[in-house]
Amino acid sequence: MNHEFSANVRGRTENGVLVVTIDNPPVNAASAAVRAGLYAAFAHAEAASDVDAVVLTGAGKIFVGGADITEFGKVPADPSLPEVVARIEGSTKPVVAALNGAALGGGLEIALACHYRLGAKTAIVAFPEVKLGIVPGAGGTQRLPRLTPLDQAVELIATGRSLKAEAAKTAGIIDALAEGDVLSQAIEIAIRGDRNLFRKSSEQPVITAPGEAIEAAATKILAKSRGQKAPAEAVRLVRATQDTDFAAGLADERKTFVALRDSAEAAALRHVFFAERAAAKIEGLENVTARPVSTIGVVGTGLMGSGIAVAALDAGYRVIGIEQTDEAAQRGLERIVGMLDKNFKSGRITEQGLADRLSRLTVRGSLGEIAAADLVIEAVFDDLAVKTNLFRALDDIVRPDAILATNTSYLDPDVIAAATRYPERVVGLHFFSPANIMRLVEVVRCAKTAPEVLASGFAVARKFGKLPIISGVTEGFIGNRIFSAYRREAEFLIEDGAEPREIDAAMEAYGLAMGPFAVFDLAGLEIAWARRKRQAASRDPSARYVDIADRLCEAGRFGQKSGSGWYNYEAGKRVPAPEVSAMIAEARAAKGIVTRSIGADEIVARLLGAMADGGRKLLDEKIAARASDIDLVMINGYGFPAHKGGPMYAAEIQG
Ligand code: 3H9
């Protein structure tokens, strides 16, 4: 017999089993209609004499992708997810979850309320709530430590890390993995399964772990949370299960969830979530198909090139690395193998995974070897002549439909494209170092880039697991242009009276991993110095120019690598440099600037304002497609705190 429990929940009763299917594309989010449908389904199951057991599953590839995030910030509709979850667990008839795919957040809470969980091999479980600035709000913090040891529960909930089916089974979150079709097997279990295996998670004792293990997990998470509230609350709630009963823990969790859900931090993180989805939608590419790419040529196997090669190998591509000589190729090969080996030793990849990657890698000392590449990414020295010569040479080596990507940071990719016979196949793929780790890739649409070339650049970056953001052509693209505005304002602040350490402290308290001057020192001051010297002749003499960084470079202070920069370095730690304060004082005096003390709030406001102004110019010039793209660039490439939503969002909120 078929039932419609709501627009998104249907049921079918067969052989005493009510199969309840959540069908709410695209991710089966637990919207109001889903919650109402589930509530009705379980009320029906309880009352119906032809139902002995229930199987709960999702339509399509996802079980339930969590609460409906679009409902946050609106008036909540009944029934709430905690009510639904309580209804499911409270069922007097056994409930088996057939996890056909990802069970995330509220989706996992629904699964944990079921009395038995059977996972498909493709199932994934996670509590990603902290990434949205919240904690699980429908019992997740209280049920998980009753299925998996407390230290692991702390780690999973406070980091949002996901577990694949096998790992979820080992952790005790999934009871068994299906061999074939998960739904038919779940129905079989519901009919004939051993009733002793069916359990209510809330009635299980908390699985304790040694105090030190819990402490270690908590300390590691909190050290990384940069002042965000949700991870600390997640740790607190999970730990509290040791001392509080289930009902009290649940009440505390609900109160915490509601407070966090309504916080500025959560609103900012929701902005980031939707910004990431928006960034994938590119005007003009709606109906464009990416070209197939299976072999990627990487020219230049230095730090950047080898990072790109590792990212490509991780994503399953065949990689041909190119150097100018056999010796350099050997060194490049060793560098890439070394990085892969490190990932193997740290457990990030398996022995089989390592062997597989190595079988897809070749590094050669001559450009001719790149002929088979579908896509070439150049990561050679950032010099126009070097890059144009390379692209010209590639024209005669690779197929005419192979894509050529430049990783330049500051050169004009249109000039590089003009050196080739087919400029329409040139696109910018601006990676951030280390390229196998950093998530951001600016995909640069050059004047003549063909739509399917742009789409291919996007598709490859996504397959790399990156966050591709489209940018038009401008010096430094989106990120470095904004970073220049930020740098300029930071230097104005110095002239006006702030010390580097005060500026860094203000921005670090705001949530940046490192303040601007610590970043300048880490990156090294010489490249920006060289650029300033190149630009000196064309600089507007009436524009304000701060020469303190030049003075530092003239004194041989090139940053951390040279032992000193804006700071001195003692045993790798930065300490304020009295010499630099003296240079700053001299520079101010030379301009006759009367200094004043500048508070942390003003520092943050001015630096945010500079970034937002820079961003608005990029929007006016149509370099960035949307303000939220700029936020994503600064969050993922420059350490801007995600929980502040990015500079454009933060500036708007602050008015
Ligand atoms: C939670 O559960 C709280 C509870 O503990 C407590 C409650 C009391 N809601 O990512 P995609 C949209 S918090 C609404 O490109 P994929 C998304 O915006 C939630 N919409 O697909 C996009 O829309 P559009 C915890 C959602 O296949 C479309 O679906 N859950 C939601 O690459 C496709 O998304 C999470 O944090 C949602 N929950 O990846 C999981 N999720 O087409 C968040 C997605 O208009 N979701 N949309 O742009 C994900 O991680 C991924 O979407 C997922 C699919 C892995 C599921």
Boltz pocket constraint, residues with backbone or C-beta under 6 A from the ligand:
constraints:
  - pocket:
      binder: B
      contacts: [[A, 26], [A, 27], [A, 29], [A, 62], [A, 65], [A, 66], [A, 67], [A, 68], [A, 69], [A, 70], [A, 81], [A, 82], [A, 102], [A, 104], [A, 105], [A, 106], [A, 107], [A, 109], [A, 128], [A, 129], [A, 132], [A, 135], [A, 136], [A, 137], [A, 138], [A, 140], [A, 273], [A, 274], [A, 277], [A, 278]]
      max_distance: 6.0
